Amino acid sequence: MFGFRKRKGKGSEPGTPEEEQLGEAPPEDASQAVPETAAPVTRDPGEASPQDGEEAAAPEPAAGTTSSEPVPEPAPEPEPAPETDAGGEEGKKGGLFGRLRERLSKTRSSLAEGLGTLVLGRKEIDDDLLEDLETQLLTADVGVTATQRIIDDLTRRVSRRELTDPRALVGTLREELTALLAPAARPLTLPEDREGPFVILMVGVNGTGKTTTIGKLAQRYRAEGREVVLGAADTFRAAAAEQLQEWGERTGVPVIRGPEGGDPGAVAHDAVEAGRARGADVVIIDTAGRLHTQGNLMEELAKVRRVIAKQIPEAPHETMLVIDGGTGQNALSQAKQFNQSVPLTGLTVTKLDGTARGGILFALAAELEGVAIRFIGVGESAEDLRPFDAAEFVDALFEE
């Protein structure tokens, strides 16, 4: 009844005292000796931890450019101490949910409140209302594919007289959005009885908060009682290994690193070997930030994956892309390109507290089938890296 309208929307971190510098190893050779290790050193609990890489995402290169050098990423500033919720138990409208709702206020204003305004004074659901709804969804970066799916389903309901009251439209839309996100909301679950470490390969462009996300994951897993090893395979950026080293010191996690400008594959190899030798539960490997348009650097990621797979055939068990939610549809473009070079299993979407473009999660869920949204970042403290829950996310956008 209502066709899809052709409108367009708007379109380092943690480690222990410095490990002995490791020599380069042939990246494809799995017969390397396990690097020497040093006992982790922790800092006093009161010390501040690095901030959630809130740098601006690196711009796309101009057409025709083929730069192979990653864009430098600013060093992190101190992270504020985690906030606590008074009153003990968390309630649906208080505690951590209230914090999430507050941090998503810009997206809520753009999406949910805008939708509520659309239905005011309307007596029926007609073509004009659905067209305005379509525009609102596209403006909030929900994306063409997800928007078309939603509009088509609402149109069917209206034509069958299953939906007639404009006041019920927002509630129905809320159900549609939750159903759209649900298949992508799969938590990252570490196996309890596996032999050898669970290997996580972290990828992404500069400025998304990738290395900080690694530090927060290390802190999370350490709090669960797991042994963690970090691999500083970002050998291009001078400050990258130091940032990761600092995260290791704060969390009591060893960091395996190599010489500046060294072979990332060799560092990844040594990190996995160190994890196996130490009986670690998790090995998290950082990689240099790169634009998805840099073919030679994307091929390097594929090479790192091959090195890891030669040591543990099914590894890396998780290839996680960290993207900046504030980049809107460009985040979707990044995810598609990375997924072609290094098949992704999970996403972490950061900086959702500073943008009105949080609708990008719906676009990611609609267009990256099979790739889970593992975590969302809504602030600077460790607690603000949250496992993604579809119903909770939509509730935070729509509940008063």
DRENZA-173546 format. One record per residue (C-alpha): residue in one letter; x negated, y negated, z; residue number from 1. Coordinates in nm, 3 decimals. Each point is the difference from the previous one (the first is absolute). Layout:
REM DRENZA-173546
("A"; (X; Y; Z); NUM) ...
***
This chain:
REM DRENZA-173546
("M"; (0.000; 0.000; 0.000); 1) ("F"; (-0.273; -0.241; 0.093); 2) ("G"; (-0.314; 0.029; -0.207); 3) ("F"; (-0.342; -0.059; 0.153); 4) ("R"; (-0.079; -0.370; -0.041); 5) ("K"; (-0.324; -0.091; -0.169); 6) ("R"; (-0.124; -0.242; 0.258); 7) ("K"; (-0.356; -0.001; 0.121); 8) ("G"; (-0.109; -0.038; 0.360); 9) ("K"; (-0.306; -0.187; 0.122); 10) ("G"; (-0.212; 0.162; -0.143); 11) ("S"; (-2.384; 0.782; 2.048); 12) ("E"; (0.192; 0.128; 0.170); 13) ("P"; (-0.048; 0.286; 0.282); 14) ("G"; (-0.319; 0.245; 0.066); 15) ("T"; (-0.266; 0.102; 0.261); 16) ("P"; (-0.346; -0.146; 0.032); 17) ("E"; (-0.154; 0.003; -0.338); 18) ("E"; (-0.070; 0.347; -0.137); 19) ("E"; (-0.339; 0.061; -0.150); 20) ("Q"; (0.001; -0.123; -0.359); 21) ("L"; (0.053; 0.298; -0.227); 22) ("G"; (-0.186; 0.048; -0.322); 23) ("E"; (0.195; 0.035; -0.319); 24) ("A"; (0.111; 0.350; -0.088); 25) ("P"; (0.099; 0.116; -0.347); 26) ("P"; (0.372; -0.067; 0.006); 27) ("E"; (0.102; 0.322; -0.166); 28) ("D"; (-0.230; 0.221; 0.209); 29) ("A"; (0.165; 0.150; 0.306); 30) ("S"; (-0.320; 0.150; 0.141); 31) ("Q"; (-0.107; -0.299; 0.208); 32) ("A"; (-0.120; 0.013; 0.356); 33) ("V"; (0.229; -0.136; 0.266); 34) ("P"; (-0.111; -0.354; 0.092); 35) ("E"; (-0.142; -0.069; 0.340); 36) ("T"; (0.253; -0.145; 0.241); 37) ("A"; (-0.004; -0.227; 0.297); 38) ("A"; (0.226; 0.008; 0.300); 39) ("P"; (0.291; -0.245; -0.032); 40) ("V"; (-0.006; -0.315; 0.204); 41) ("T"; (0.318; -0.165; 0.119); 42) ("R"; (0.061; -0.357; 0.107); 43) ("D"; (0.187; -0.124; 0.299); 44) ("P"; (0.376; 0.034; -0.044); 45) ("G"; (0.047; -0.375; 0.039); 46) ("E"; (-0.202; -0.085; -0.307); 47) ("A"; (0.191; -0.126; -0.302); 48) ("S"; (0.019; 0.217; -0.309); 49) ("P"; (-0.025; -0.114; -0.362); 50) ("Q"; (0.301; -0.154; -0.160); 51) ("D"; (0.228; 0.165; -0.250); 52) ("G"; (-0.180; -0.082; -0.329); 53) ("E"; (0.230; -0.291; -0.073); 54) ("E"; (-0.213; -0.133; -0.281); 55) ("A"; (0.163; -0.110; -0.323); 56) ("A"; (0.012; 0.279; -0.257); 57) ("A"; (-0.253; -0.027; -0.283); 58) ("P"; (0.141; -0.159; -0.319); 59) ("E"; (0.039; 0.200; -0.317); 60) ("P"; (-0.286; -0.051; -0.250); 61) ("A"; (0.075; -0.207; -0.307); 62) ("A"; (0.091; 0.189; -0.314); 63) ("G"; (-0.302; 0.155; -0.166); 64) ("T"; (-0.229; -0.011; 0.303); 65) ("T"; (-0.178; 0.317; 0.107); 66) ("S"; (-0.174; -0.106; 0.320); 67) ("S"; (-0.133; 0.301; 0.191); 68) ("E"; (-0.085; -0.186; 0.319); 69) ("P"; (0.261; 0.018; 0.278); 70) ("V"; (0.119; -0.334; 0.132); 71) ("P"; (-0.155; -0.074; 0.342); 72) ("E"; (0.234; 0.045; 0.294); 73) ("P"; (-0.029; -0.242; 0.294); 74) ("A"; (-0.114; 0.140; 0.331); 75) ("P"; (0.282; 0.058; 0.250); 76) ("E"; (0.078; -0.240; 0.281); 77) ("P"; (0.072; 0.120; 0.352); 78) ("E"; (0.334; 0.173; 0.035); 79) ("P"; (0.234; -0.121; 0.273); 80) ("A"; (0.073; 0.233; 0.288); 81) ("P"; (0.299; 0.230; -0.060); 82) ("E"; (0.331; -0.137; 0.115); 83) ("T"; (0.208; 0.197; 0.245); 84) ("D"; (0.374; 0.011; 0.035); 85) ("A"; (0.138; -0.078; 0.342); 86) ("G"; (0.273; 0.213; 0.141); 87) ("G"; (-0.151; 0.344; -0.046); 88) ("E"; (0.208; 0.207; -0.240); 89) ("E"; (0.046; -0.116; -0.354); 90) ("G"; (0.353; -0.073; -0.113); 91) ("K"; (0.124; -0.011; -0.354); 92) ("K"; (0.033; -0.377; 0.018); 93) ("G"; (-0.300; -0.057; 0.221); 94) ("G"; (-0.346; 0.144; 0.049); 95) ("L"; (-0.187; 0.101; -0.312); 96) ("F"; (0.313; -0.015; -0.215); 97) ("G"; (0.053; -0.362; 0.099); 98) ("R"; (-0.363; -0.068; -0.086); 99) ("L"; (0.046; 0.161; -0.341); 100) ("R"; (0.314; -0.202; -0.067); 101) ("E"; (-0.179; -0.320; 0.096); 102) ("R"; (-0.301; 0.079; -0.219); 103) ("L"; (0.223; 0.070; -0.301); 104) ("S"; (0.189; -0.328; 0.039); 105) ("K"; (-0.116; -0.145; -0.334); 106) ("T"; (0.115; 0.303; -0.197); 107) ("R"; (0.323; 0.017; 0.201); 108) ("S"; (0.072; -0.363; -0.085); 109) ("S"; (-0.071; 0.062; -0.368); 110) ("L"; (0.190; 0.326; -0.033); 111) ("A"; (0.259; 0.081; 0.268); 112) ("E"; (0.109; -0.353; 0.093); 113) ("G"; (0.015; -0.095; -0.367); 114) ("L"; (0.224; 0.298; -0.071); 115) ("G"; (0.228; -0.095; 0.287); 116) ("T"; (0.039; -0.348; -0.147); 117) ("L"; (0.102; 0.145; -0.337); 118) ("V"; (0.316; 0.163; 0.131); 119) ("L"; (0.127; -0.296; 0.203); 120) ("G"; (0.338; -0.114; -0.131); 121) ("R"; (0.015; 0.271; -0.268); 122) ("K"; (0.333; 0.175; -0.035); 123) ("E"; (-0.109; 0.281; -0.232); 124) ("I"; (-0.308; 0.175; -0.132); 125) ("D"; (-0.020; -0.118; -0.358); 126) ("D"; (-0.256; -0.030; -0.275); 127) ("D"; (-0.127; -0.334; 0.128); 128) ("L"; (-0.060; 0.131; 0.351); 129) ("L"; (-0.192; 0.303; -0.125); 130) ("E"; (-0.205; -0.222; -0.229); 131) ("D"; (-0.087; -0.230; 0.291); 132) ("L"; (-0.089; 0.304; 0.209); 133) ("E"; (-0.231; 0.123; -0.275); 134) ("T"; (-0.178; -0.335; -0.007); 135) ("Q"; (-0.038; 0.001; 0.378); 136) ("L"; (-0.160; 0.345; -0.003); 137) ("L"; (-0.242; -0.090; -0.278); 138) ("T"; (-0.097; -0.322; 0.175); 139) ("A"; (-0.088; 0.199; 0.313); 140) ("D"; (-0.236; 0.220; -0.209); 141) ("V"; (0.218; 0.310; 0.029); 142) ("G"; (-0.104; 0.063; -0.360); 143) ("V"; (0.179; 0.074; -0.326); 144) ("T"; (0.022; 0.378; 0.039); 145) ("A"; (0.133; -0.008; 0.356); 146) ("T"; (0.237; -0.288; -0.076); 147) ("Q"; (0.146; 0.174; -0.303); 148) ("R"; (0.052; 0.318; 0.199); 149) ("I"; (0.183; -0.192; 0.276); 150) ("I"; (0.214; -0.210; -0.236); 151) ("D"; (0.099; 0.306; -0.206); 152) ("D"; (0.110; 0.188; 0.310); 153) ("L"; (0.197; -0.297; 0.137); 154) ("T"; (0.165; -0.044; -0.340); 155) ("R"; (0.113; 0.364; 0.003); 156) ("R"; (0.146; -0.042; 0.348); 157) ("V"; (0.189; -0.313; -0.103); 158) ("S"; (0.138; 0.162; -0.315); 159) ("R"; (0.128; 0.294; 0.205); 160) ("R"; (0.155; -0.239; 0.253); 161) ("E"; (-0.224; 0.149; 0.270); 162) ("L"; (-0.128; -0.350; 0.071); 163) ("T"; (0.234; -0.296; -0.025); 164) ("D"; (-0.060; -0.229; 0.298); 165) ("P"; (-0.290; -0.249; -0.042); 166) ("R"; (-0.049; 0.007; 0.378); 167) ("A"; (-0.086; 0.370; -0.024); 168) ("L"; (-0.253; -0.060; -0.273); 169) ("V"; (-0.290; -0.087; 0.231); 170) ("G"; (0.055; 0.314; 0.207); 171) ("T"; (0.013; 0.215; -0.311); 172) ("L"; (-0.312; -0.165; -0.135); 173) ("R"; (-0.174; 0.069; 0.329); 174) ("E"; (0.078; 0.370; -0.041); 175) ("E"; (-0.127; -0.009; -0.360); 176) ("L"; (-0.330; -0.159; 0.104); 177) ("T"; (-0.055; 0.251; 0.280); 178) ("A"; (0.068; 0.291; -0.236); 179) ("L"; (-0.244; -0.147; -0.251); 180) ("L"; (-0.281; -0.020; 0.257); 181) ("A"; (0.067; 0.329; 0.179); 182) ("P"; (-0.186; 0.234; -0.240); 183) ("A"; (-0.317; -0.214; 0.030); 184) ("A"; (0.007; -0.023; 0.380); 185) ("R"; (-0.218; 0.300; 0.081); 186) ("P"; (-0.235; -0.031; 0.297); 187) ("L"; (-0.363; 0.104; -0.029); 188) ("T"; (-0.011; 0.317; 0.209); 189) ("L"; (-0.337; 0.152; 0.085); 190) ("P"; (-0.004; 0.381; 0.024); 191) ("E"; (-0.076; 0.131; 0.348); 192) ("D"; (-0.163; 0.329; -0.091); 193) ("R"; (-0.206; -0.065; -0.311); 194) ("E"; (-0.367; 0.089; -0.023); 195) ("G"; (-0.218; -0.293; -0.091); 196) ("P"; (0.088; -0.369; -0.005); 197) ("F"; (0.302; -0.162; -0.162); 198) ("V"; (-0.153; -0.240; -0.254); 199) ("I"; (0.165; -0.336; -0.076); 200) ("L"; (-0.134; -0.205; -0.293); 201) ("M"; (0.094; -0.369; 0.024); 202) ("V"; (0.021; -0.209; -0.320); 203) ("G"; (0.123; -0.345; -0.099); 204) ("V"; (-0.097; -0.343; -0.130); 205) ("N"; (-0.187; -0.254; 0.209); 206) ("G"; (0.193; -0.204; 0.253); 207) ("T"; (0.278; 0.247; 0.077); 208) ("G"; (-0.124; 0.089; 0.350); 209) ("K"; (-0.129; 0.344; -0.103); 210) ("T"; (-0.295; 0.021; 0.237); 211) ("T"; (0.203; -0.136; 0.290); 212) ("T"; (0.267; 0.260; -0.072); 213) ("I"; (-0.269; 0.268; 0.028); 214) ("G"; (-0.100; -0.136; 0.340); 215) ("K"; (0.358; 0.001; 0.123); 216) ("L"; (0.051; 0.356; -0.122); 217) ("A"; (-0.316; 0.105; 0.183); 218) ("Q"; (0.132; -0.165; 0.314); 219) ("R"; (0.335; 0.176; -0.041); 220) ("Y"; (-0.156; 0.344; -0.045); 221) ("R"; (-0.243; -0.050; 0.287); 222) ("A"; (0.294; -0.089; 0.224); 223) ("E"; (0.154; 0.334; -0.102); 224) ("G"; (-0.315; 0.176; 0.119); 225) ("R"; (-0.139; 0.079; -0.344); 226) ("E"; (-0.366; -0.012; -0.101); 227) ("V"; (-0.057; -0.242; -0.287); 228) ("V"; (-0.292; -0.075; -0.234); 229) ("L"; (-0.008; -0.308; -0.226); 230) ("G"; (-0.188; -0.018; -0.330); 231) ("A"; (-0.119; -0.344; -0.118); 232) ("A"; (0.002; 0.070; -0.374); 233) ("D"; (0.050; -0.369; -0.083); 234) ("T"; (-0.368; -0.050; -0.076); 235) ("F"; (0.047; -0.306; -0.223); 236) ("R"; (0.118; -0.255; 0.255); 237) ("A"; (-0.266; -0.090; 0.254); 238) ("A"; (0.242; -0.052; 0.288); 239) ("A"; (0.214; 0.307; -0.065); 240) ("A"; (-0.211; 0.254; 0.188); 241) ("E"; (-0.052; -0.242; 0.288); 242) ("Q"; (0.376; -0.055; 0.029); 243) ("L"; (0.062; 0.372; 0.005); 244) ("Q"; (-0.286; 0.045; 0.249); 245) ("E"; (0.163; -0.248; 0.238); 246) ("W"; (0.330; 0.186; -0.018); 247) ("G"; (-0.189; 0.319; 0.081); 248) ("E"; (-0.157; -0.158; 0.306); 249) ("R"; (0.335; -0.123; 0.127); 250) ("T"; (0.169; 0.336; -0.046); 251) ("G"; (-0.290; 0.230; 0.087); 252) ("V"; (-0.014; 0.145; -0.352); 253) ("P"; (-0.324; 0.079; -0.189); 254) ("V"; (-0.054; -0.175; -0.333); 255) ("I"; (-0.200; 0.164; -0.278); 256) ("R"; (-0.160; -0.251; -0.232); 257) ("G"; (-0.268; -0.023; -0.267); 258) ("P"; (-0.226; -0.270; -0.141); 259) ("E"; (0.157; -0.317; -0.138); 260) ("G"; (0.066; 0.045; -0.370); 261) ("G"; (-0.034; 0.376; 0.036); 262) ("D"; (0.208; 0.275; -0.157); 263) ("P"; (0.354; 0.005; 0.147); 264) ("G"; (0.031; 0.369; -0.091); 265) ("A"; (-0.305; 0.081; 0.211); 266) ("V"; (0.148; -0.180; 0.303); 267) ("A"; (0.333; 0.181; -0.045); 268) ("H"; (-0.189; 0.330; -0.020); 269) ("D"; (-0.194; -0.074; 0.319); 270) ("A"; (0.313; -0.113; 0.187); 271) ("V"; (0.183; 0.324; -0.079); 272) ("E"; (-0.305; 0.206; 0.099); 273) ("A"; (-0.030; -0.194; 0.325); 274) ("G"; (0.368; 0.059; 0.071); 275) ("R"; (-0.040; 0.372; -0.053); 276) ("A"; (-0.314; 0.018; 0.217); 277) ("R"; (0.166; -0.191; 0.286); 278) ("G"; (0.324; 0.196; -0.016); 279) ("A"; (0.191; -0.321; -0.075); 280) ("D"; (0.375; 0.005; -0.057); 281) ("V"; (0.003; -0.293; -0.243); 282) ("V"; (-0.249; -0.159; -0.240); 283) ("I"; (0.106; -0.338; -0.142); 284) ("I"; (-0.205; -0.132; -0.291); 285) ("D"; (-0.004; -0.368; -0.092); 286) ("T"; (-0.068; -0.098; -0.363); 287) ("A"; (-0.091; -0.327; -0.165); 288) ("G"; (0.287; -0.231; -0.085); 289) ("R"; (0.058; -0.016; -0.371); 290) ("L"; (0.255; -0.129; -0.245); 291) ("H"; (0.209; 0.265; -0.168); 292) ("T"; (-0.101; -0.150; -0.337); 293) ("Q"; (-0.371; 0.081; 0.050); 294) ("G"; (-0.032; 0.329; -0.184); 295) ("N"; (-0.356; 0.082; 0.099); 296) ("L"; (0.071; -0.048; 0.370); 297) ("M"; (0.319; 0.201; -0.021); 298) ("E"; (-0.203; 0.283; -0.154); 299) ("E"; (-0.235; -0.025; 0.296); 300) ("L"; (0.294; 0.076; 0.231); 301) ("A"; (0.077; 0.310; -0.203); 302) ("K"; (-0.364; 0.104; 0.043); 303) ("V"; (0.020; -0.043; 0.380); 304) ("R"; (0.307; 0.224; 0.001); 305) ("R"; (-0.187; 0.268; -0.192); 306) ("V"; (-0.289; -0.012; 0.247); 307) ("I"; (0.237; 0.051; 0.293); 308) ("A"; (0.186; 0.281; -0.177); 309) ("K"; (-0.326; 0.192; -0.053); 310) ("Q"; (-0.046; 0.012; 0.378); 311) ("I"; (0.363; 0.074; 0.093); 312) ("P"; (0.198; 0.121; -0.304); 313) ("E"; (0.337; -0.146; 0.105); 314) ("A"; (-0.150; -0.333; 0.115); 315) ("P"; (0.055; -0.289; 0.012); 316) ("H"; (0.320; 0.105; 0.170); 317) ("E"; (0.131; -0.358; -0.010); 318) ("T"; (-0.087; -0.271; -0.251); 319) ("M"; (0.149; -0.315; 0.146); 320) ("L"; (0.035; -0.329; -0.187); 321) ("V"; (0.015; -0.315; 0.212); 322) ("I"; (0.190; -0.283; -0.169); 323) ("D"; (0.096; -0.353; 0.100); 324) ("G"; (0.379; -0.031; 0.016); 325) ("G"; (-0.026; -0.371; -0.074); 326) ("T"; (-0.118; 0.063; -0.356); 327) ("G"; (0.347; 0.114; -0.108); 328) ("Q"; (0.024; 0.175; -0.335); 329) ("N"; (-0.380; -0.010; -0.039); 330) ("A"; (-0.012; 0.249; 0.290); 331) ("L"; (0.209; 0.239; -0.208); 332) ("S"; (-0.234; -0.047; -0.297); 333) ("Q"; (-0.300; 0.076; 0.222); 334) ("A"; (0.162; 0.314; 0.138); 335) ("K"; (0.078; 0.133; -0.348); 336) ("Q"; (-0.354; -0.059; -0.125); 337) ("F"; (-0.165; 0.155; 0.305); 338) ("N"; (0.234; 0.296; -0.021); 339) ("Q"; (-0.119; 0.070; -0.354); 340) ("S"; (-0.369; 0.001; 0.098); 341) ("V"; (0.018; 0.164; 0.341); 342) ("P"; (0.337; 0.168; 0.062); 343) ("L"; (0.145; -0.160; 0.310); 344) ("T"; (0.177; 0.179; 0.280); 345) ("G"; (0.077; -0.297; 0.224); 346) ("L"; (0.032; -0.378; 0.025); 347) ("T"; (-0.056; -0.250; 0.277); 348) ("V"; (0.167; -0.336; -0.068); 349) ("T"; (-0.156; -0.281; 0.205); 350) ("K"; (0.077; -0.365; 0.081); 351) ("L"; (0.378; 0.037; -0.014); 352) ("D"; (0.030; -0.248; 0.286); 353) ("G"; (-0.126; -0.286; -0.217); 354) ("T"; (0.211; 0.046; -0.312); 355) ("A"; (0.358; -0.018; -0.127); 356) ("R"; (-0.085; 0.268; -0.256); 357) ("G"; (0.042; 0.306; 0.219); 358) ("G"; (0.252; 0.130; -0.252); 359) ("I"; (-0.302; 0.143; -0.182); 360) ("L"; (0.036; 0.311; 0.217); 361) ("F"; (0.321; 0.084; -0.186); 362) ("A"; (-0.178; -0.041; -0.334); 363) ("L"; (-0.285; 0.224; 0.115); 364) ("A"; (0.241; 0.267; 0.121); 365) ("A"; (0.197; -0.008; -0.327); 366) ("E"; (-0.295; 0.009; -0.240); 367) ("L"; (-0.264; 0.210; 0.177); 368) ("E"; (0.182; 0.326; 0.053); 369) ("G"; (-0.203; 0.245; 0.203); 370) ("V"; (-0.211; -0.270; 0.167); 371) ("A"; (0.094; -0.055; 0.364); 372) ("I"; (0.007; -0.334; 0.180); 373) ("R"; (-0.198; 0.097; 0.312); 374) ("F"; (-0.046; -0.327; 0.190); 375) ("I"; (0.101; -0.365; -0.010); 376) ("G"; (-0.199; -0.287; 0.147); 377) ("V"; (0.197; -0.279; 0.168); 378) ("G"; (-0.266; -0.178; 0.203); 379) ("E"; (-0.354; -0.006; 0.129); 380) ("S"; (0.003; 0.232; 0.300); 381) ("A"; (-0.041; 0.377; -0.017); 382) ("E"; (0.368; 0.047; 0.093); 383) ("D"; (0.098; -0.194; -0.312); 384) ("L"; (-0.119; 0.282; -0.225); 385) ("R"; (0.322; 0.201; 0.019); 386) ("P"; (0.098; 0.338; -0.145); 387) ("F"; (0.261; -0.078; -0.264); 388) ("D"; (0.362; 0.084; 0.083); 389) ("A"; (0.254; -0.076; -0.275); 390) ("A"; (0.306; -0.045; 0.223); 391) ("E"; (-0.190; -0.212; 0.252); 392) ("F"; (-0.138; -0.223; -0.276); 393) ("V"; (0.344; -0.064; -0.154); 394) ("D"; (0.156; -0.049; 0.345); 395) ("A"; (-0.266; -0.261; 0.081); 396) ("L"; (0.096; -0.188; -0.317); 397) ("F"; (0.377; 0.007; 0.053); 398) ("E"; (0.072; 0.009; 0.373); 399) ("E"; (0.079; -0.328; 0.172); 400) 
***
